Amino acid sequence: MEYLAKIIQETRVENKQFWQYDFLDLQTGEEDCFYHREKVNYFPSLPGKLEIWEDNQEQKFYQSFDQEIFKTAEEYQKAEELEASIQLQKELKENVEEIKSNLDEEQIKPTPQLVTRLRKLGITQKILATEVFYVNERTIRNLEKRAKMPNRKLKKRGRKRKIAGYNLSLLKKFVDSSNEEKSAKTQQEIAKEYHDRGLKLHRSTISRTLTREGQVYKKASKQYSELDIEKAKQFIRDKYWLYSYSHCFALDEFGFHLNEASQRVCFRKGCRAKIIQPGEKGCHYTVILCAQNLAEQGEIKVTYKPIKNIIKKKKKKKETEKKGTKAVDLHDFLAGVNFPNNCYILLDNAKIHHAVKSCIKEGRLPIKELAIKKGIMLEYLPSHAPMINPAEFCINFIKGFIRRKRPRTDEEVKTVVSEAMTDLQKKDLTEFFLHCRDILNVKLNYKSGK
């Protein structure tokens, strides 16, 4: 379902699993709400095109909210007029209800016309305020002034905003970094862009506007430009049940150097933070990791195989160079793990996951044949889609653990990796699997049972 809407409020639900967003439909004037697991990135002052879907319990869930649909100022003005008419209807309705309540309570509300007539009869402002309407004298004086200038438009309190309306919609486009072709503009570039359009602004004005709209600069998670988002969503639709299946495993490989150091440090604000670390990266290690979709402890909940890579030196030409994990390492790892029957393994499309010739050359079965022999079903994820692989979240946890501990010898590396795996065993890994399932906001077709 699509709406031309404006989000008016956001609240965290009691169980803290969802955010509830109340929105105003600008075409019908009705208010409704939808739910989302994460915070939605939007400008609160701008309307936009809202896309949501309903589940079988008629709950609405977020799909997308595009606030860059207005190509010209005229298009934005139409949406603004719709919002103004809805607001006017709402105020009229409130006034009618207020008049009804006043009639029920037998209280007379002061109006400019009524106050003017009573003043012509010779009644003083003090008597009208204290004995007739029970309001402040200043209210009576203001009503008399308003009666003399009935068509005067009242100004809003405070300074008029410099960036509002269509100019605010332009600011949303300028700071948007989701476009692959264009990078987000700096505040200086935005000020120049507005200057070319005839609006002179300072950088501080742009900064205040972004702060008011809840926009901050933060470290962003990367997404590959080669990702086919529709393929990834279709995979989730087809394998939705697999992410809650206890005999589902996630497999991936990752690497790190011996002299890893933490990327963040606690330091005084305004002072330059420093991290002491060796100049050389040191030896490179790779780890094959396989995690099971379990909340409690399990026999093979987390299995791994660390591999030390040999670095080729210029003087020793005979020594072979080993880069990352080989197909034979993966074969031996899968062969050594006692997987349960009819289990599934989620893995990406790396070459070693499809290896045939390199395994046969070393006297091993191809990876797919080994999986059939052990009763394992391999489920290959779409390319460039690490966000739907639960093993990636386990890897992030392990890498952070290694950076904090800072191992400097081979023995320390083995100890630290073992400690990281022990800590990972204690975690509820079903949360990682469910997060990967829900991260793309996939809409399921309940009527067809998919």
C-alpha positions in Angstrom: 0.0 0.0 0.0 1.2 3.5 -0.9 0.4 6.8 0.8 1.3 10.4 0.4 1.9 10.9 4.1 3.8 12.7 6.8 5.1 11.0 9.9 3.9 12.9 13.0 5.2 10.8 15.9 7.5 7.9 16.8 7.4 5.8 19.9 9.1 2.6 21.2 6.6 -0.1 22.0 6.6 -1.8 25.4 8.5 -4.9 24.4 11.2 -2.7 22.7 11.3 -5.0 19.7 9.5 -2.5 17.4 9.2 1.3 16.8 5.6 2.6 16.2 5.2 5.5 13.7 2.0 7.5 13.6 1.5 9.1 10.2 -1.1 11.4 8.5 -2.5 10.4 5.1 -2.5 13.7 3.2 -5.0 12.4 0.6 -7.7 11.3 3.1 -6.8 13.2 6.2 -6.9 10.0 8.4 -4.2 9.1 10.9 -2.8 5.6 11.1 0.4 3.8 12.3 2.9 1.3 11.1 5.7 -0.7 12.8 9.4 -1.2 12.1 12.2 -3.0 13.9 14.7 -0.1 13.5 14.5 3.7 13.4 13.5 5.1 10.0 15.7 7.7 8.4 13.6 10.7 7.5 13.1 14.5 7.9 10.2 15.0 10.4 9.1 18.3 8.7 8.8 16.8 5.2 6.0 14.7 3.6 6.8 11.8 1.3 5.7 8.6 -0.4 5.1 5.9 2.2 5.0 2.2 1.3 3.8 -0.3 3.9 2.3 -3.8 3.9 -0.1 -5.7 6.1 0.4 -9.1 7.7 -2.3 -11.7 8.3 -3.2 -9.9 11.6 -3.8 -6.6 9.7 -0.7 -5.0 11.3 1.1 -2.5 9.1 4.8 -2.8 8.6 7.3 -0.4 7.0 8.7 -0.9 3.5 10.1 2.5 2.4 9.6 6.2 2.8 10.7 8.4 -0.1 10.9 12.1 0.7 12.6 13.0 -2.6 9.6 12.6 -4.8 9.1 16.4 -5.3 10.9 17.5 -8.4 9.7 21.1 -8.4 8.5 23.7 -5.9 5.0 23.5 -7.4 4.7 19.8 -6.6 5.8 20.4 -3.0 3.2 23.3 -2.8 0.4 20.9 -3.6 1.3 18.5 -0.8 1.7 21.5 1.5 -1.8 22.7 0.6 -3.3 19.3 1.3 -1.7 19.3 4.7 -2.9 22.9 5.4 -6.5 21.9 4.5 -6.4 18.9 6.8 -5.1 21.1 9.6 -7.8 23.6 9.0 -10.5 20.9 9.1 -9.0 19.6 12.3 -9.1 23.1 13.9 -12.7 23.6 12.8 -13.7 20.3 14.3 -11.9 21.2 17.6 -13.6 24.6 17.6 -17.1 23.0 17.1 -16.5 20.6 19.9 -15.2 23.4 22.2 -18.4 25.5 21.4 -20.5 22.5 22.3 -18.7 22.0 25.6 -19.1 25.7 26.4 -22.8 25.5 25.7 -23.1 22.5 27.9 -21.3 24.2 30.7 -23.3 27.5 30.1 -20.0 29.5 29.7 -19.8 32.3 27.2 -16.6 32.4 25.1 -15.3 35.9 24.3 -15.2 36.8 20.6 -14.0 40.1 19.0 -17.5 40.9 17.8 -19.2 40.2 21.2 -16.6 42.2 23.2 -17.0 45.2 20.8 -20.8 45.2 21.3 -20.5 45.0 25.1 -17.9 47.8 25.1 -20.3 50.0 23.1 -22.9 49.5 25.8 -20.4 51.2 28.3 -19.1 48.1 30.1 -15.5 48.5 31.1 -12.7 46.1 30.2 -12.2 45.2 33.9 -15.8 44.1 34.4 -15.8 42.1 31.2 -12.6 40.3 32.3 -13.5 39.6 35.9 -17.3 39.3 36.0 -18.5 38.3 32.5 -15.8 36.1 30.7 -13.4 35.4 33.6 -10.3 36.0 31.6 -7.3 38.4 31.8 -7.8 42.1 30.9 -5.1 41.8 28.3 -7.3 39.2 26.5 -10.2 41.7 26.2 -7.8 44.4 24.8 -6.4 41.9 22.3 -9.9 40.9 21.2 -10.8 44.6 20.7 -7.7 45.1 18.5 -8.6 42.0 16.5 -12.1 43.4 15.9 -10.7 46.6 14.3 -8.5 44.5 11.9 -10.5 41.3 11.1 -8.5 40.4 8.0 -5.1 40.7 9.6 -3.1 37.4 9.5 -1.5 36.6 12.8 2.3 35.9 12.7 3.8 32.8 14.3 5.8 33.4 17.4 9.6 33.3 16.9 12.0 33.9 14.0 10.9 32.6 10.6 12.9 29.6 9.5 15.3 30.2 6.6 15.2 26.6 5.3 11.6 25.4 5.0 9.2 23.9 2.4 10.8 22.9 -0.9 14.2 24.2 0.2 14.1 21.7 3.0 13.3 19.0 0.5 16.4 20.1 -1.5 18.5 19.7 1.6 17.3 16.1 2.0 18.6 15.4 -1.5 21.9 17.2 -0.9 22.8 15.2 2.2 21.5 11.8 0.8 24.5 9.4 0.6 22.5 6.3 -0.6 22.9 7.4 -4.3 25.8 5.5 -5.9 26.5 8.1 -8.6 26.5 11.2 -6.4 28.2 11.5 -3.0 26.7 13.6 -0.2 27.6 17.3 -0.4 29.5 19.0 2.4 27.8 21.9 4.2 30.0 24.4 2.4 28.9 22.9 -1.0 25.3 23.0 0.1 25.6 26.7 1.0 27.1 27.4 -2.4 24.2 25.4 -4.1 21.6 27.5 -2.3 23.5 30.6 -3.2 23.3 29.7 -6.9 19.6 29.3 -6.4 19.3 32.8 -4.9 19.2 31.9 -1.2 22.1 33.2 0.9 22.8 30.9 3.8 25.6 30.3 6.2 26.9 26.9 7.1 25.7 27.3 10.7 22.1 27.7 9.4 22.5 24.4 7.5 24.0 22.7 10.6 21.1 23.9 12.9 18.5 22.7 10.3 20.1 19.2 10.2 20.2 19.1 14.0 16.6 20.1 14.2 15.6 17.4 11.7 17.5 14.7 13.8 20.3 14.2 11.2 23.8 13.4 12.4 27.0 12.3 10.8 27.9 8.7 11.8 30.0 5.7 10.7 28.0 4.0 7.9 27.6 0.3 7.1 28.7 -0.4 3.6 26.5 -2.0 0.9 27.9 -3.3 -2.4 26.8 -1.5 -5.6 26.7 -4.9 -7.3 24.0 -6.2 -4.9 20.8 -7.2 -6.6 18.3 -6.3 -3.8 15.4 -8.1 -5.5 17.3 -11.4 -5.6 18.2 -11.1 -2.0 14.6 -10.4 -1.0 13.4 -13.4 -3.1 15.9 -15.6 -1.4 14.5 -14.5 2.0 10.9 -15.2 0.8 11.9 -18.7 -0.5 13.9 -19.6 2.6 12.1 -17.6 5.3 11.5 -20.7 7.4 15.1 -21.7 7.3 16.2 -18.8 9.5 14.1 -20.2 12.4 15.1 -23.8 11.9 17.4 -25.2 14.6 19.4 -27.5 12.2 20.4 -24.5 10.1 24.1 -23.4 10.1 25.9 -20.4 8.7 29.4 -20.7 7.4 32.0 -18.1 6.4 35.7 -17.3 6.5 37.4 -14.3 7.8 41.0 -13.1 8.3 43.0 -10.9 10.7 46.6 -9.9 11.2 48.7 -10.6 14.3 49.2 -7.0 15.3 45.5 -5.9 15.3 44.6 -2.9 17.4 41.3 -1.4 18.6 39.8 1.2 16.3 38.2 3.2 19.2 39.6 4.5 22.4 38.2 6.6 25.4 39.9 10.0 25.4 39.2 13.6 26.5 37.0 15.6 24.2 39.0 18.0 22.0 42.2 16.1 22.4 43.8 13.9 19.8 43.3 10.2 20.6 46.3 7.9 20.1 46.6 4.1 19.8 50.0 2.5 20.2 50.6 -0.4 17.8 53.4 -2.0 15.8 54.3 -0.7 12.4 54.1 -4.1 10.7 50.8 -5.9 10.4 52.4 -9.3 11.3 51.4 -12.7 10.2 47.9 -13.2 8.6 45.5 -15.7 10.0 42.2 -17.0 8.5 39.5 -18.8 10.4 36.7 -21.0 9.0 33.6 -20.4 11.2 30.3 -22.3 11.3 27.5 -21.3 13.7 24.3 -23.1 14.5 20.9 -21.4 14.9 20.6 -22.2 18.7 19.9 -20.2 21.8 21.2 -22.6 24.3 24.4 -24.7 24.4 25.0 -27.3 21.7 27.6 -29.9 20.8 28.5 -28.1 17.6 26.9 -24.7 18.1 30.1 -22.9 17.2 32.9 -24.8 15.3 36.0 -23.2 13.8 39.4 -23.9 12.2 42.2 -21.3 12.5 44.8 -21.3 9.7 48.1 -19.5 9.7 49.0 -18.1 6.3 52.6 -18.4 5.0 54.0 -15.1 3.7 56.4 -15.3 0.8 59.7 -13.4 1.2 61.8 -12.0 -1.6 65.0 -13.9 -0.7 63.3 -17.3 -0.2 61.8 -17.9 -3.7 61.1 -21.6 -3.1 58.7 -20.9 -0.3 55.1 -20.9 -1.6 52.7 -18.1 -0.7 49.4 -19.0 0.8 46.6 -16.4 0.5 43.5 -17.0 2.6 41.6 -20.3 2.9 42.0 -23.0 0.3 39.3 -25.5 -0.9 41.2 -28.3 0.8 40.9 -26.5 4.1 37.2 -26.1 3.7 36.8 -29.8 2.6 38.7 -31.1 5.7 36.7 -28.8 8.0 33.4 -30.0 6.7 34.5 -33.6 6.8 35.7 -33.3 10.4 32.4 -31.8 11.8 29.7 -34.3 12.9 26.7 -32.4 11.4 23.2 -33.8 12.1 21.2 -35.4 9.3 19.1 -33.2 7.1 20.8 -30.0 8.2 21.2 -26.8 6.1 24.3 -24.6 5.7 24.0 -21.0 4.5 27.1 -19.9 2.7 28.2 -17.3 0.2 29.3 -17.8 -3.5 33.0 -17.8 -2.9 35.0 -20.0 -5.4 36.1 -22.5 -2.7 32.5 -23.2 -1.8 32.0 -24.6 -5.3 35.4 -26.2 -5.6 35.7 -29.3 -7.8 39.1 -29.5 -9.6 41.2 -28.3 -6.7 39.6 -30.9 -4.4 40.0 -33.8 -6.9 43.7 -32.7 -7.5 44.4 -33.3 -3.8 42.5 -36.6 -3.7 39.3 -35.2 -2.0 35.7 -35.2 -3.0 34.2 -32.0 -4.5 32.5 -29.8 -1.9 28.9 -30.5 -3.2 29.5 -34.3 -3.4 30.9 -34.3 0.2 27.8 -32.4 1.3 25.5 -35.0 -0.3 27.6 -37.8 1.3 27.2 -36.3 4.8 23.5 -35.5 4.3 24.0 -31.7 4.2 22.0 -29.3 2.1 24.0 -26.3 0.9 22.1 -23.1 0.5 24.1 -20.5 -1.5 23.2 -16.9 -0.7 22.9 -14.2 -3.5 26.2 -12.5 -4.4 27.3 -9.4 -2.5 24.6 -9.9 0.2 26.6 -10.3 3.5 23.7 -8.7 5.5 21.6 -11.9 5.2 24.4 -14.2 6.3 24.3 -14.7 10.2 27.9 -15.8 10.2 28.9 -12.1 9.4 27.5 -11.0 12.8 29.5 -13.7 14.6 32.6 -12.6 12.7 32.1 -8.9 13.7 31.9 -10.0 17.4 35.1 -12.2 17.1 37.1 -9.5 15.3 36.1 -6.9 17.9 37.2 -9.3 20.7 40.6 -9.9 19.0 41.2 -6.1 18.6 40.5 -5.6 22.3 42.8 -8.4 23.5 45.7 -7.5 21.0 47.5 -10.8 20.7 51.1 -10.5 19.6 52.3 -14.2 19.4 51.0 -17.4 17.9 50.1 -18.8 21.3 48.2 -15.7 22.3 46.3 -15.8 19.0 45.1 -19.4 19.7 44.1 -18.4 23.3 42.3 -15.3 22.2 40.4 -17.0 19.4 39.4 -19.8 21.8 38.1 -17.3 24.3 36.1 -15.5 21.7 34.5 -18.7 20.5 33.6 -19.6 24.2 31.9 -16.2 24.6 30.1 -16.7 21.3 28.9 -20.1 22.5 27.1 -18.3 25.4 25.2 -15.9 23.1 21.7 -16.5 21.7 22.6 -17.0 18.1 18.9 -17.2 17.0 18.9 -13.4 17.3 21.5 -13.1 14.6 19.5 -15.4 12.3 16.2 -13.6 12.9 17.9 -10.2 12.3 19.3 -11.3 8.9 15.8 -12.6 8.0 14.1 -9.3 8.9 16.7 -6.8 7.8 15.4 -6.4 4.2 11.7 -5.9 5.3 10.5 -8.7 3.1 6.7 -8.9 2.6 5.4 -12.5 2.6 2.5 -13.6 0.5 0.3 -15.2 3.2 -2.5 -16.1 0.7 -0.2 -18.4 -1.3 1.4 -19.7 1.9 4.9 -18.4 1.0 
